[in-house]
Amino acid sequence: MHGLGGRLATRMIDPQPLVFDHAAQFFTVSDQRFQKLVDRWLEKGLIREWKGLFGELEHGGHFTPLPSSTAKYIGVNGMRALADSILLENHMVNIVRPCWISKIEPFNGVWYLSEKEKPHGQFDAIVIAHNGKCANRLLSSSGLPLLTRQMKRLELSAVWALLAAFKEPLPIPRYGPHAAFEGAFIKGVDSLSWMANNTSKLFPSRSGMPQSWTFFSTSSYGKRTKVPQENIPNVTAEKVKGDILAGVELALGLPKGSLQQPFYTRVQLWGAALPTNTPGIPCIFDPHGRAGICGDWLLGSSIECAALSGISLANHIADYFQDSGAQPDEFAVGIHDTFHEVAGHDIGQFPGLDSERQVLEAQTVSTS
């Protein structure tokens, strides 16, 4: 582990600096348990409400604002700062980094963790808060067949991110008297699902800065063009860059080749971007193995889901040990649940906002 947060990722490029949220773009709240966490983050100044113009951009440049009654939250100076704030709470837990646990072994009721044969301690219980190939590799030799089976049922999308900085503002369509939009879901463009202006989103009071944009591909485009994310061929990176920028032109209704060239770009593949199926439960726990799984994918694909899953598993493990493991079978959860499809955007779910969007779309259909 080099850093905390997973999708709470922000990339800063010096010396400008250029700042890009290049994974989670914002989050919403629909659960009171998560609201309590969010209120604490607001009090500490870690997050703030995103007030910028936001909506849907349809092929050809037609922009429709989305309802603003659901609060949208972003990290102050980027989403990564929210994850890094956990390091300030290290009096509660010993965080070791960089560290990549390569082996977990049970022996005499205790878990032994190691990194390339280097011991990293022994523990009463373990939690897998990761997914994809690395988690499957860890579990495959763990002696936890029920957890291994559930994890292998998980299917994940692939999405490309293009970070691009422009010297001049992009020709963004304005909505009535309002300013240009700061973020938009894209409709009708194969290579593009989302675009956001990080500069105006994160630094609304500053002027004269280069514009740092985050663009995301659709999951279908990501699936067709997926390569090993650890070693992206240059020819693939250039093709993806070209396709996404061409998608930006289509979305904005610009003539082909007329978009100004960015002075900085970086392509990143999120090869295990978001869950496409879920068991719809907050956590998984095998009491006989004293091992659990948490993660947003267990409930959906949002920051709220991730937080609720972690809280649920922590409480469940605490109850298990308080019970002294006298009746372990009573604490088995999620190890046999079936999976179903995850709905939402190519960049995740946004509780509250999604339901408002569905109402808006229904009203649009009824009046057309």
Secondary structure, DSSP 8 states (H G I E B T S, - for coil): --SS-TT--EEEETTTTEEEE-S---B----HHHHHHHHHHHHTTSEEE--S-EEEEETTTEEEE---SS--EEETT-THHHHHGGGGGTTTS----S----EEEEETTEEEEEETTEEEEEES-EEE---SHHHHHHHHTTT-HHHHHHHHH--B--EEEEEEEESS-----B-TTS-B-SEEEEES-TT-SEEEEHHHHH-TT--S--EEEEEE--HHHHHHT---TTS--HHHHHHHHHHHHHHHHHHHT--TT-S---SEEEEEEETT-SBSEE---S-EEETTTTEEE--GGGT-SSHHHHHHHHHHHHHHHHHHHHTTTSSGGGG-BSSS---EE--SBTTB--TTHHHHHHHHHHHHHHH-
